[in-house]
Structures are given as C-alpha cells and as structure tokens.
Amino acid sequence: MDMVKFKDVQFEALGEFIRDLIKDPAKQAIFKSKDQEAMKDLLRGFMTPRDKTWEEITIQPYFDEDLIVNIAFPFTGDVEQTIATIAPADGPGEDYTFPDHYKTDPNAGPPDQIKQNRLSAYHKRLGDYVMSRCK
C-alpha cells in the first residue's frame, strides 16, 4: 500500500481556497458529507495525483478542533524511499529541495507590495501545510 502523493500543486491557489473554505459552511458541508466526487471536483484544479488516478484515491477530510491533536504518521516505505533517494548508501543521492515559496522573503519588496507579498506567501504556506498532511 502506497501513500497517495500529488504533483503540480498550486500552493497559493490551494491556500486561498482553504482560507475561503474554513469560513464558508456550504463548502465545509461538501467535505463533511465526504461526497468523493464533489470533493475531488473541488480539488482537481489545485493538484494532480502522482502515479494514481482520481478514481483510485479516497479523500478523507478532517477539520482541526480545539484541544485535539491530529498526528499524521507517514508510511514507513515512503520515509525509507526518500532517505534512499537523498542519502543512499552508495553514491551522492539526489538534491533535497524546498518549494520555491520558502526561498522568498515575504517581507521584502517595495512598501506598496509588502502586504500582498505577505498574503501571497501565507496562502502558499497554508496550501503547503494542508498538502504536507496528505503526502
């Protein structure tokens, strides 16, 4: 069994969507109903499953609650595969990189753009946070 991973994730757009969703009971209802087709239709524009189809995967939403800690443990095979890729016993391994949005200073730029830069960086980080829990 492999954990579902995604490619072509639009972190900023996903972050904006998540921010909107957590304020909109109608959008939350789609995820709380666990209607697979409706959830997938909403998520398709933000990402593509890697090595799987949308039909093969199941979306399992959950919403954080006060005083509840949700710890998502990765599959052992995925962790070991990453270790073998970035730091193999033989050879140099592949580069371990961070998404581009972690390479940009959100507080830099002309004064009239700083608020927008911060908001853009936050939306990307929010999208990355959500995705980090499912890949």
Steps between C-alpha positions, in 0.01 A plus 500: 500500500642836397411837638340726240729782392423797280680696230444838341360638825388862467589595857384861494166426335447204735577720800249759382242224453566358849471846656166548323379150585556531875281814499225356279263244658364398156848403378578329830180298462634347177804368683310403815254300287801308363348510149802368310405638159415846633823521701711379208331748266601782734858377544578413135588858415772515764695174459539172314548160665847361427499145361128460579172619354234700679276193469751284692540728799274581795485845657473482880443852636524606860477839662724598790323555830593677821713287732521213249837405353495316168835338432536366148773237486644424157529154354835344597560408135467864390743622765755234414460564127574870554805418715628260234451769235666793679766314699560154348764266641685526167526811286423866564118480494255754364468859619252562779323825414236722650205647310578836341268684738741427786780673308323838481501759777133601542604822676719622214406723211364848449288630789185500288542126426604362840146422621422315176836315520422391855148388406631309198768328711245412768257350249783290354602388846139416589473290185832333581385431857186327378692300240771400747234315697395292199821426316 
